[in-house]
Amino acid sequence: QVQLVESGGGLVQPGGSLRLSCVASGSIFSIYAMGWYRQAPGKQRELVATITSGGRTNYADSVKGRFTISRDNAKNTVYLQMNSLKPEDTAVYYCNAEYYSGSYSGWGQGTQVTVSS
């Protein structure tokens, strides 16, 4: 099993930037891909971006060109660089791991991102 800890959220003005971090521990070797998800109040959790062990990335249409997912294997960390933030990006952001088996890890505590003037 893998444990995930997210950090880096905060309050930022529209147009600003934040970088989120997700540190993984435990059975790291079993991870095929990592993903960032978000859940806004009253809405379902949605996929934001994913990155595979081979470095292939995928983004939700709503964040393409503004967000970048990356990973530092030496630090067992996945990042989400968020630029040109909009109020609609306000949400709790979570990371999640997909195992080679096809199953998924549990959720971390998430990190709150608030975009407001």
C-alpha positions in Angstrom: 0.0 0.0 0.0 1.0 3.6 -0.6 0.4 6.6 1.7 0.1 10.0 0.2 0.5 13.4 1.8 -0.5 16.6 -0.1 0.7 20.1 0.6 1.1 23.5 -1.0 -2.4 24.9 -1.1 -3.4 28.3 0.0 -5.2 31.5 -0.9 -4.1 33.2 -4.1 -5.5 36.0 -6.2 -6.9 35.3 -9.7 -4.0 35.1 -12.2 -1.6 33.9 -9.5 0.3 30.6 -9.2 0.7 27.8 -6.7 2.6 24.6 -6.7 1.2 21.5 -5.0 3.3 18.6 -3.8 2.3 15.0 -3.1 4.8 12.8 -1.3 4.3 9.0 -1.6 5.6 6.4 0.9 5.2 2.7 1.2 5.1 0.4 -1.8 6.4 2.9 -4.3 7.4 0.2 -6.7 3.8 -0.8 -7.3 2.8 2.7 -8.6 2.0 2.9 -12.4 0.6 6.4 -12.4 -0.1 9.4 -10.1 -3.0 11.8 -10.5 -4.2 15.0 -9.1 -8.0 15.4 -8.5 -10.1 18.2 -7.0 -13.4 18.6 -5.4 -15.2 21.9 -5.1 -18.1 22.5 -2.6 -21.2 20.8 -3.8 -19.5 19.1 -6.8 -18.1 15.7 -7.5 -14.4 15.0 -7.4 -12.9 15.4 -10.8 -9.6 14.4 -12.4 -7.2 17.3 -13.0 -4.0 15.6 -14.3 -2.2 12.4 -14.4 1.4 11.2 -15.0 2.5 7.7 -15.7 5.8 6.1 -14.5 7.0 6.6 -18.1 6.3 10.3 -17.9 3.2 10.4 -20.1 0.8 13.2 -19.0 -2.9 13.9 -19.4 -4.9 16.9 -18.4 -8.5 17.9 -18.0 -9.6 20.4 -20.7 -10.3 23.0 -18.1 -6.6 23.2 -17.0 -4.7 22.5 -20.2 -2.1 25.2 -20.8 -2.3 26.4 -17.2 -1.4 23.4 -15.1 1.7 21.2 -15.3 2.1 17.8 -13.6 5.6 16.5 -13.0 7.3 14.0 -10.8 10.7 13.7 -9.0 11.3 10.0 -8.6 14.2 10.5 -6.3 12.0 12.3 -3.8 8.9 10.1 -4.4 7.0 13.3 -5.1 4.5 14.5 -7.7 3.9 18.2 -8.3 1.1 20.2 -9.8 2.2 23.6 -11.0 -0.8 25.8 -11.3 -0.6 29.1 -13.2 -3.2 31.6 -14.3 -5.5 30.5 -11.5 -9.2 31.3 -11.8 -11.9 31.4 -9.1 -13.3 28.2 -10.5 -10.1 26.4 -9.6 -11.1 26.8 -6.0 -11.3 23.3 -4.5 -9.7 20.7 -2.2 -7.0 19.1 -4.2 -6.1 15.4 -3.7 -3.5 13.1 -5.2 -4.0 9.4 -5.9 -2.0 6.5 -7.1 -2.9 3.9 -9.7 -1.1 0.6 -9.2 0.1 -1.7 -11.9 -2.6 -4.1 -10.8 -5.2 -1.6 -11.9 -6.5 -0.7 -8.5 -6.1 2.6 -6.8 -4.7 3.9 -3.5 -6.8 5.6 -0.8 -7.1 9.3 -0.6 -4.9 11.7 1.4 -6.2 14.6 3.5 -6.1 16.9 0.5 -4.9 20.5 0.4 -7.3 23.5 0.0 -6.8 25.9 -2.9 -8.8 29.2 -2.8 -8.6 31.6 -5.7 -10.1 34.9 -4.7 -9.5 38.6 -4.7 
